Amino acid sequence: MTVGPIAHALIDGDLRIIDLDATYREILGVADGGAGQSMLDFVHPGEREAATTILRWIVDGGDGRYFTQRHLRSDGSVFMANLYISGIGSGDSRRLMATCRPLPARQEGPSPVETQWQMARLLIKAIDSGKMAFGESLIGNPATEILLHAYVAEAEAQAIAAGEVGHRIRLPWHLASRWLLALATSGYIETERAGPLAADTPIRLTPGALSMLETIFTSLAAVVQGSTVEA
């Protein structure tokens, strides 16, 4: 499949389809508008949990998100697509607008996005192994680890809270929050909710930080060929 035209869907607060445009119907192989069917039926089973988390977060008032996801056609075949999901309206009238563009079928080897994700996971695994071998005080850097975990969450289309990042890098909240604020002040992360930073505040990389990390991972992948990392 070549890169496809942009398609649109309107989804209700229960993640059920209100309407698909003609392009989306053709992509998914749906004869009618798909009204009433769960949008998750067209998401690959391995990504439904992450998709549910981010879609419900947007339904609850979160900002729109870009991500890449495996979709299912009505015949069960799989394709990759770039998506942007945003919310319109508020309260009980809140709706989601999905913009979808299919990506070319992968011929061989992992996609650049998958390769960068693997490099991030590889670095996290290396840091964790180093901590186990040499101790927390000798291996690891909180700022680096926060950026890596924020990148993995972004690549997996998952929302991640500030407190969860601290938990993953085994840093108490009073220290994790200082590192998070320092990264925010430096322009590397941003919060997805107005107000003071709290443990349940969703965070994400800024576009600049995301671009810099992708450049680093691409360079590393050119050196480390054939490495795979368990999800």
C-alpha positions as CSV (number, residue, x, y, z in Angstrom):
1,M,0.0,0.0,0.0
2,T,1.3,3.5,-0.8
3,V,0.8,6.3,1.6
4,G,-2.9,6.9,1.6
5,P,-5.1,9.9,1.5
6,I,-6.2,11.5,4.8
7,A,-9.3,10.0,6.3
8,H,-11.6,11.2,9.1
9,A,-13.8,9.7,11.8
10,L,-16.1,11.1,14.4
11,I,-16.2,9.1,17.7
12,D,-18.4,9.5,20.7
13,G,-17.4,9.5,24.4
14,D,-17.8,5.7,24.7
15,L,-15.3,5.3,21.8
16,R,-18.0,4.2,19.4
17,I,-18.1,5.4,15.8
18,I,-20.6,8.2,15.0
19,D,-19.4,8.4,11.4
20,L,-16.6,7.5,9.0
21,D,-16.0,9.5,5.9
22,A,-15.8,7.7,2.5
23,T,-12.0,7.5,2.6
24,Y,-12.0,5.8,6.1
25,R,-14.7,3.4,5.0
26,E,-12.7,2.4,2.0
27,I,-9.5,2.0,4.0
28,L,-11.2,-0.2,6.7
29,G,-13.4,-2.1,4.2
30,V,-16.6,-1.0,5.9
31,A,-19.6,-0.7,3.6
32,D,-21.6,1.7,5.7
33,G,-20.5,4.5,8.1
34,G,-19.8,2.0,10.9
35,A,-22.1,3.9,13.3
36,G,-22.3,2.3,16.7
37,Q,-19.3,0.0,16.3
38,S,-16.4,0.4,18.7
39,M,-13.4,2.2,17.1
40,L,-11.3,-0.2,19.1
41,D,-12.5,-3.0,16.9
42,F,-10.3,-1.6,14.2
43,V,-7.2,-1.3,16.4
44,H,-4.7,-4.2,16.6
45,P,-5.3,-6.2,19.8
46,G,-1.7,-5.6,20.9
47,E,-2.3,-1.8,20.9
48,R,-5.9,-1.6,22.2
49,E,-4.9,-1.1,25.9
50,A,-2.7,1.9,25.0
51,A,-5.3,3.2,22.5
52,T,-8.0,3.0,25.2
53,T,-5.9,4.9,27.7
54,I,-5.1,7.8,25.4
55,L,-8.5,8.1,23.8
56,R,-10.2,8.2,27.2
57,W,-7.7,10.7,28.4
58,I,-8.7,13.0,25.5
59,V,-12.4,12.4,26.1
60,D,-11.7,13.6,29.7
61,G,-10.4,16.9,28.4
62,G,-6.8,16.1,27.4
63,D,-5.0,17.7,24.5
64,G,-4.9,16.1,21.0
65,R,-2.1,13.6,20.3
66,Y,-0.2,12.4,17.3
67,F,0.9,8.7,17.2
68,T,1.5,5.8,14.9
69,Q,-0.7,2.7,15.4
70,R,-1.5,-0.7,13.8
71,H,-5.1,-0.7,12.4
72,L,-7.2,-3.6,11.4
73,R,-9.4,-3.8,8.3
74,S,-12.7,-5.6,8.4
75,D,-11.1,-8.6,6.8
76,G,-8.5,-8.8,9.6
77,S,-5.5,-7.6,7.6
78,V,-3.2,-5.1,9.4
79,F,-1.8,-1.8,8.3
80,M,0.2,1.0,10.0
81,A,-1.3,4.5,10.1
82,N,-0.3,7.9,11.4
83,L,-3.2,9.3,13.5
84,Y,-4.1,12.6,15.2
85,I,-6.9,12.5,17.7
86,S,-8.4,15.6,19.2
87,G,-11.4,16.4,21.3
88,I,-14.3,18.7,20.4
89,G,-17.0,19.9,22.8
90,S,-17.1,19.3,26.5
91,G,-18.9,17.3,29.2
92,D,-21.5,14.8,27.9
93,S,-21.2,16.3,24.4
94,R,-17.5,15.7,24.1
95,R,-16.5,14.0,20.9
96,L,-13.3,12.8,19.3
97,M,-12.2,13.6,15.8
98,A,-9.7,11.1,14.3
99,T,-7.5,11.9,11.3
100,C,-5.8,8.9,9.8
101,R,-3.3,8.4,7.1
102,P,-2.1,4.9,6.1
103,L,1.6,4.3,5.8
104,P,3.4,2.2,3.2
105,A,3.6,-1.5,4.0
106,R,6.9,-2.4,5.5
107,Q,9.0,-4.4,3.1
108,E,11.9,-5.5,5.3
109,G,13.4,-4.5,8.6
110,P,11.9,-2.3,11.3
111,S,10.5,1.1,10.5
112,P,12.5,4.2,11.7
113,V,10.0,4.7,14.5
114,E,10.3,1.1,15.6
115,T,14.1,1.3,15.4
116,Q,14.2,4.5,17.6
117,W,11.8,2.9,20.0
118,Q,14.1,-0.2,20.3
119,M,17.1,2.0,20.9
120,A,15.3,3.8,23.7
121,R,14.2,0.5,25.3
122,L,17.8,-0.8,24.9
123,L,19.2,2.2,26.8
124,I,16.6,1.9,29.6
125,K,17.5,-1.8,29.9
126,A,21.2,-1.0,30.0
127,I,20.8,1.6,32.7
128,D,18.6,-0.7,34.8
129,S,21.1,-3.5,34.4
130,G,23.9,-1.2,35.4
131,K,22.1,-0.1,38.5
132,M,21.6,-3.7,39.6
133,A,25.3,-4.4,39.0
134,F,26.9,-1.3,40.4
135,G,24.2,0.4,42.5
136,E,21.9,3.3,42.1
137,S,24.5,5.9,43.0
138,L,27.1,5.0,40.3
139,I,24.9,4.3,37.2
140,G,22.1,6.4,35.7
141,N,21.2,10.0,35.4
142,P,17.6,11.1,36.4
143,A,17.3,13.6,33.6
144,T,18.4,11.1,31.0
145,E,16.1,8.4,32.4
146,I,13.1,10.8,32.5
147,L,13.6,11.7,28.8
148,L,14.0,8.1,27.8
149,H,10.8,7.0,29.6
150,A,8.9,10.0,28.2
151,Y,10.0,9.0,24.8
152,V,9.0,5.4,25.1
153,A,5.5,6.5,26.4
154,E,5.2,8.8,23.4
155,A,6.3,6.0,20.9
156,E,3.8,3.6,22.5
157,A,1.0,6.2,22.4
158,Q,0.6,6.0,26.2
159,A,0.0,8.9,28.6
160,I,2.5,9.0,31.4
161,A,2.2,10.9,34.7
162,A,5.0,12.6,36.5
163,G,4.7,10.3,39.5
164,E,4.9,7.2,37.3
165,V,8.1,8.4,35.8
166,G,9.6,8.8,39.2
167,H,8.4,5.3,40.1
168,R,10.0,3.8,37.0
169,I,13.4,5.3,37.7
170,R,13.1,4.5,41.5
171,L,13.4,8.1,42.6
172,P,11.3,9.6,45.5
173,W,8.8,12.2,44.5
174,H,10.5,15.1,46.1
175,L,13.6,14.5,44.0
176,A,11.8,13.4,40.8
177,S,9.7,16.5,40.9
178,R,12.8,18.7,41.0
179,W,14.3,17.0,38.0
180,L,11.0,17.2,36.1
181,L,10.7,20.9,36.8
182,A,14.3,21.5,35.8
183,L,13.6,19.7,32.5
184,A,10.5,21.7,32.0
185,T,12.3,25.0,32.6
186,S,15.0,23.9,30.1
187,G,12.3,23.3,27.5
188,Y,12.7,19.5,27.2
189,I,9.4,18.4,28.7
190,E,5.9,20.0,29.1
191,T,2.9,19.2,31.1
192,E,-0.5,18.3,29.6
193,R,-2.5,20.1,32.3
194,A,-2.3,23.6,33.6
195,G,-1.3,24.3,37.2
196,P,1.4,23.1,39.6
197,L,3.3,19.9,38.9
198,A,1.7,17.0,40.8
199,A,2.3,13.2,40.8
200,D,-0.8,12.7,38.5
201,T,0.1,15.4,36.0
202,P,0.6,13.9,32.5
203,I,3.9,14.9,31.0
204,R,5.4,14.7,27.5
205,L,8.5,15.6,25.5
206,T,8.5,19.0,23.8
207,P,8.8,18.8,20.0
208,G,12.4,20.0,20.2
209,A,13.4,17.3,22.7
210,L,11.6,14.6,20.7
211,S,13.5,15.7,17.6
212,M,16.9,15.6,19.4
213,L,16.2,12.2,20.8
214,E,15.2,10.8,17.5
215,T,18.4,12.1,15.9
216,I,20.4,10.4,18.7
217,F,18.6,7.1,18.4
218,T,19.0,7.1,14.6
219,S,22.7,7.6,15.0
220,L,23.0,4.8,17.5
221,A,20.9,2.5,15.3
222,A,23.4,3.0,12.5
223,V,26.1,1.5,14.8
224,V,24.1,-1.2,16.6
225,Q,22.6,-3.2,13.8
226,G,20.2,-6.1,14.4
227,S,19.6,-5.4,18.1
228,T,16.1,-6.3,19.3
229,V,14.6,-5.4,22.7
230,E,11.7,-7.2,24.4
231,A,8.7,-5.0,24.9
